[in-house]
Amino acid sequence: MDVFRRGIKICEARMGLVSNNKELVTRSEYFSDRVMQSLLTDYHKVEEIPWAEDLDAQIDVIDVPGAAPEITVGRNRALAVGDWTALEAKASDRRYTLFGNLGFLFRYTIRVLEERHRVWSFHASAMVDEKRGELWLIPGGAGAGKTVFLLAGIERGWTIFSTEMTHLRVSERGCEWFKGSLFDNVRVGTLLHDFPGAAPRLGIRLPEVQDPWALKIALDLGHVQTSTDTLVNPPLRIVSPKVESGRERAIVSPIEKREKLVKLLFDNATEKHGASLLLYDCLPLTSLDTPELARERFHAMERLVATAEIRMAQTTLCGARNCMEGLLNG
């Protein structure tokens, strides 16, 4: 059987993709296009690297007409066998596919980053207040309000470090942060009414639509990104948000107990491991987490809280326009 081999690098993870169907492992919609299902909505870059036998992990994708889909995950290697051509053709949501931004490779990369590089991945946006040199980390699940804080930062002239996934390694150097994705989907109404100063700084013209709250547009935040792809030991401000429309006053509470902050960060860094999901509407994928990795992740969060210069850790229940209320002092 003829096979195609491809090497890619995502953050620090060096991945090998092997398939008897080249088109499956090279589709631009997943690896390079600026579309909703692209891995670029998760990660900063998908870089081409030379193929080698000693890459961090390998995914073998065997396309067999008529075969029922199955994914087997071993140590540093995964095997996906099925009629992937047919499944790709009829996928109802291209995000939940082998290489979609909520699919198998996205999650497997998180595991490989942890196993091989001790790099931990937060489901968090991040931005830098350049004047104060502070990294703002905004951990939160879908709908928590991470984008709202990015737009508030853009209006203030801050730079973007990640829109969705932010990566950390705690080592002898201290806390080393790796840049995440730079694309985000934002409602036109949010830009028009809540953050009117963001679009001019981004250099974009908003479409004229009858209902601006019904339309999302893809924003490329690349030209307001931080000048470096890594940050070592920046002072931190951590905000756990819950943004609700129409809320006129923010309710801000400090996270005073060390144990609560460790739990918040651990839960967030575990979020993308934990839940099962359905690929191609028919293939259940269970958690890729392991007890060993969970323990290492927990200890990394303990070290982060113990060693980083954390200037603020707060929860906030707020609206979009007042999301920074009570957070900018100190």
C-alpha positions as CSV (number, residue, x, y, z in Angstrom):
1,M,0.0,0.0,0.0
2,D,1.4,3.4,-1.0
3,V,1.4,5.9,1.8
4,F,1.9,9.6,2.1
5,R,3.9,11.0,5.1
6,R,3.7,14.6,6.4
7,G,5.4,16.3,9.4
8,I,3.8,19.3,11.1
9,K,4.6,21.2,14.2
10,I,1.9,22.7,16.5
11,C,3.3,24.8,19.3
12,E,6.1,22.5,20.6
13,A,4.5,19.2,19.4
14,R,6.1,17.6,16.3
15,M,3.4,15.4,14.7
16,G,3.6,12.9,11.9
17,L,0.6,12.3,9.7
18,V,0.6,9.1,7.6
19,S,-2.2,8.0,5.2
20,N,-2.9,6.0,2.1
21,N,-5.0,9.0,1.0
22,K,-2.9,12.2,0.7
23,E,-5.9,14.4,0.4
24,L,-7.2,13.5,3.8
25,V,-4.1,14.8,5.6
26,T,-3.5,17.9,3.5
27,R,-6.8,19.6,3.3
28,S,-6.3,23.3,3.5
29,E,-9.6,23.9,5.2
30,Y,-8.2,22.2,8.3
31,F,-4.5,23.3,8.3
32,S,-4.2,26.7,6.6
33,D,-7.5,28.3,5.6
34,R,-9.0,31.0,7.7
35,V,-12.3,29.2,8.2
36,M,-14.4,28.1,11.1
37,Q,-13.1,24.5,11.1
38,S,-9.4,25.4,10.8
39,L,-6.9,24.4,13.4
40,L,-5.8,28.1,13.2
41,T,-8.8,28.9,15.4
42,D,-7.1,26.8,18.1
43,Y,-3.4,27.1,17.6
44,H,-1.0,29.9,16.5
45,K,0.6,28.0,13.6
46,V,0.6,24.7,11.8
47,E,4.2,24.5,10.5
48,E,5.5,22.1,7.9
49,I,8.6,20.2,9.2
50,P,10.6,17.4,7.6
51,W,9.2,13.9,8.1
52,A,11.3,11.8,10.6
53,E,10.8,8.5,12.4
54,D,11.4,10.1,15.8
55,L,8.7,12.7,15.8
56,D,6.8,13.2,19.1
57,A,3.7,11.3,17.9
58,Q,2.2,9.8,14.7
59,I,-1.3,9.4,13.4
60,D,-1.9,6.7,10.8
61,V,-5.1,7.4,8.8
62,I,-6.1,4.3,6.8
63,D,-9.0,5.1,4.3
64,V,-10.9,1.9,3.6
65,P,-14.1,2.0,1.5
66,G,-17.1,0.7,3.5
67,A,-15.1,0.3,6.7
68,A,-16.7,1.3,10.0
69,P,-14.7,4.1,11.6
70,E,-12.4,3.4,14.6
71,I,-9.7,5.3,16.4
72,T,-7.2,3.5,18.6
73,V,-4.8,5.6,20.7
74,G,-1.5,4.1,22.0
75,R,1.6,5.7,23.4
76,N,2.8,8.3,20.9
77,R,0.8,6.7,18.1
78,A,-2.8,6.7,17.0
79,L,-4.5,4.6,14.3
80,A,-7.6,5.8,12.5
81,V,-9.3,3.2,10.2
82,G,-12.5,3.8,8.3
83,D,-14.2,5.1,5.2
84,W,-12.9,8.6,5.9
85,T,-13.6,9.8,2.3
86,A,-17.3,9.0,2.7
87,L,-17.5,10.5,6.2
88,E,-15.8,13.7,5.1
89,A,-18.3,14.0,2.2
90,K,-21.4,13.9,4.5
91,A,-20.1,15.5,7.7
92,S,-22.8,17.9,9.0
93,D,-20.3,19.9,11.1
94,R,-16.7,20.0,9.8
95,R,-15.4,21.1,13.1
96,Y,-16.0,17.6,14.5
97,T,-13.8,15.6,12.1
98,L,-10.4,14.0,12.3
99,F,-8.6,17.3,11.6
100,G,-11.3,19.9,12.4
101,N,-10.7,22.5,15.1
102,L,-12.9,20.5,17.6
103,G,-11.9,17.1,16.4
104,F,-9.3,14.4,17.0
105,L,-6.0,16.1,16.1
106,F,-6.9,19.1,18.1
107,R,-7.3,17.0,21.3
108,Y,-4.5,14.6,20.5
109,T,-2.1,17.5,20.2
110,I,-3.0,18.7,23.7
111,R,-2.1,15.3,25.0
112,V,1.2,15.2,23.1
113,L,2.2,18.6,24.3
114,E,1.6,17.4,27.9
115,E,3.3,14.0,27.5
116,R,6.4,15.0,25.5
117,H,6.9,18.6,26.5
118,R,5.1,19.3,29.7
119,V,3.3,22.1,28.0
120,W,-0.2,22.6,29.4
121,S,-3.0,24.2,27.4
122,F,-5.6,26.5,28.9
123,H,-9.0,27.1,27.3
124,A,-8.3,30.8,27.7
125,S,-7.8,34.0,25.8
126,A,-4.8,36.2,26.6
127,M,-3.6,39.7,26.0
128,V,-0.7,41.9,27.1
129,D,-0.9,45.4,28.6
130,E,2.4,46.5,27.1
131,K,2.8,49.6,29.3
132,R,2.8,47.5,32.4
133,G,4.2,44.4,30.9
134,E,1.3,42.3,32.3
135,L,-0.2,39.2,30.7
136,W,-4.0,39.0,31.2
137,L,-5.2,35.4,31.2
138,I,-9.0,35.0,30.7
139,P,-9.9,31.3,31.3
140,G,-13.4,30.3,30.4
141,G,-15.6,27.8,28.6
142,A,-17.7,28.5,25.5
143,G,-19.8,31.6,26.0
144,A,-18.1,32.8,29.2
145,G,-17.0,36.1,27.6
146,K,-13.4,35.6,26.6
147,T,-13.9,37.6,23.3
148,V,-15.4,40.5,25.2
149,F,-12.2,41.0,27.2
150,L,-10.1,40.8,24.0
151,L,-12.1,43.6,22.4
152,A,-11.9,45.7,25.6
153,G,-8.1,45.2,25.5
154,I,-7.9,46.1,21.8
155,E,-9.8,49.4,22.5
156,R,-7.1,50.2,25.2
157,G,-4.2,49.6,22.8
158,W,-3.2,46.2,24.3
159,T,-1.8,43.4,22.2
160,I,-3.3,39.9,21.6
161,F,-1.5,36.8,22.7
162,S,-4.3,34.3,22.1
163,T,-8.0,34.2,21.3
164,E,-8.8,30.6,22.3
165,M,-5.9,28.4,23.6
166,T,-3.0,29.6,25.7
167,H,-0.1,27.3,26.5
168,L,2.2,27.1,29.5
169,R,5.4,25.3,30.6
170,V,6.7,25.6,34.1
171,S,10.4,24.7,34.2
172,E,13.7,25.9,35.6
173,R,13.3,29.1,33.6
174,G,10.0,29.8,35.4
175,C,6.7,30.2,33.6
176,E,7.1,30.1,29.9
177,W,3.9,31.1,27.9
178,F,3.3,30.1,24.2
179,K,1.2,32.2,21.9
180,G,-2.2,30.7,20.8
181,S,-4.7,31.3,18.0
182,L,-5.2,34.8,16.5
183,F,-8.6,34.3,14.8
184,D,-12.0,34.9,16.5
185,N,-15.6,34.9,15.4
186,V,-17.4,38.0,16.7
187,R,-20.9,39.3,16.4
188,V,-21.2,42.5,14.3
189,G,-23.5,44.0,17.0
190,T,-20.7,43.5,19.6
191,L,-18.3,45.5,17.5
192,L,-20.9,48.2,16.5
193,H,-22.5,48.8,19.9
194,D,-20.3,47.4,22.7
195,F,-16.8,48.1,21.4
196,P,-16.9,50.7,18.6
197,G,-13.2,51.5,19.0
198,A,-12.1,48.0,18.2
199,A,-12.9,48.0,14.4
200,P,-10.9,51.1,13.6
201,R,-7.9,49.8,15.4
202,L,-8.2,46.5,13.5
203,G,-8.6,48.4,10.2
204,I,-11.9,46.7,9.2
205,R,-15.2,47.9,7.8
206,L,-18.2,46.3,9.3
207,P,-20.9,44.9,6.9
208,E,-24.2,46.8,6.8
209,V,-26.8,44.3,7.9
210,Q,-30.4,44.6,9.1
211,D,-29.7,42.6,12.3
212,P,-26.1,43.0,13.4
213,W,-26.6,40.6,16.4
214,A,-27.5,37.8,14.0
215,L,-24.2,37.8,12.1
216,K,-20.8,36.8,13.2
217,I,-17.7,37.7,11.2
218,A,-14.2,36.1,11.4
219,L,-11.6,38.6,12.7
220,D,-7.9,38.2,12.1
221,L,-6.1,39.8,15.1
222,G,-2.7,39.2,13.7
223,H,-1.7,42.8,13.2
224,V,-2.5,43.6,16.9
225,Q,-0.6,40.6,18.2
226,T,2.3,40.6,20.7
227,S,5.7,41.1,19.0
228,T,7.0,37.8,20.5
229,D,5.6,34.3,20.4
230,T,6.8,33.4,23.9
231,L,6.7,35.2,27.2
232,V,8.8,34.2,30.2
233,N,7.7,35.1,33.7
234,P,5.4,38.0,32.9
235,P,3.4,39.4,35.8
236,L,-0.1,37.9,35.6
237,R,-3.7,39.2,35.9
238,I,-6.2,36.3,35.9
239,V,-9.9,37.0,35.3
240,S,-12.5,34.2,35.4
241,P,-15.5,35.9,33.6
242,K,-19.2,35.4,33.2
243,V,-20.6,38.0,30.8
244,E,-24.3,38.5,30.7
245,S,-26.1,40.9,28.3
246,G,-27.8,43.8,30.0
247,R,-25.9,43.7,33.2
248,E,-25.2,47.3,34.2
249,R,-22.9,46.7,37.1
250,A,-20.0,44.3,37.5
251,I,-19.8,42.1,40.5
252,V,-16.1,41.4,41.1
253,S,-14.7,39.0,43.7
254,P,-11.1,38.2,44.5
255,I,-9.9,34.6,44.4
256,E,-8.1,34.8,47.7
257,K,-7.5,31.2,48.6
258,R,-4.6,29.6,46.8
259,E,-6.4,26.2,46.5
260,K,-9.3,27.8,44.7
261,L,-7.0,29.4,42.1
262,V,-5.2,26.2,41.6
263,K,-8.6,24.4,41.1
264,L,-9.8,27.1,38.6
265,L,-6.6,26.7,36.5
266,F,-6.6,22.9,36.7
267,D,-10.2,22.6,35.7
268,N,-9.7,25.0,32.8
269,A,-6.5,23.2,31.6
270,T,-8.4,19.9,31.8
271,E,-11.6,21.1,30.0
272,K,-10.6,20.0,26.5
273,H,-9.5,16.6,27.7
274,G,-12.5,15.7,29.7
275,A,-15.7,15.6,27.7
276,S,-16.5,12.9,25.2
277,L,-17.5,14.1,21.7
278,L,-19.0,12.7,18.6
279,L,-17.0,12.8,15.3
280,Y,-18.8,12.7,12.0
281,D,-22.2,12.3,13.8
282,C,-21.4,8.6,14.4
283,L,-18.0,8.0,16.0
284,P,-17.8,8.6,19.8
285,L,-14.4,9.8,21.1
286,T,-13.8,9.5,24.8
287,S,-11.3,11.5,26.9
288,L,-7.7,11.3,26.0
289,D,-6.6,12.2,29.5
290,T,-4.8,9.8,31.8
291,P,-4.4,9.7,35.6
292,E,-0.7,10.3,35.3
293,L,-1.1,13.4,33.1
294,A,-3.9,14.8,35.4
295,R,-1.5,14.5,38.4
296,E,1.3,16.3,36.5
297,R,-1.1,19.0,35.3
298,F,-2.3,19.6,38.9
299,H,1.3,19.9,40.2
300,A,2.1,22.3,37.3
301,M,-0.9,24.5,38.4
302,E,0.4,24.4,42.0
303,R,3.9,25.5,40.8
304,L,2.4,28.3,38.6
305,V,0.4,29.7,41.5
306,A,3.4,29.4,43.9
307,T,6.0,30.9,41.6
308,A,4.4,33.4,39.3
309,E,4.0,37.1,40.1
310,I,0.2,37.1,40.2
311,R,-0.9,40.7,40.6
312,M,-4.6,40.0,40.5
313,A,-6.9,37.0,40.4
314,Q,-10.6,37.8,40.3
315,T,-14.0,36.4,39.2
316,T,-16.4,38.9,37.5
317,L,-20.1,38.8,36.7
318,C,-20.5,41.6,34.3
319,G,-21.9,43.0,31.1
320,A,-19.9,43.5,27.9
321,R,-19.4,47.3,28.2
322,N,-18.4,47.2,31.9
323,C,-16.3,44.1,31.8
324,M,-13.2,45.9,33.0
325,E,-15.0,47.5,35.9
326,G,-13.2,46.8,39.2
327,L,-10.2,45.1,37.5
328,L,-7.9,47.9,36.4
329,N,-6.8,49.2,39.8
330,G,-3.8,47.9,41.7
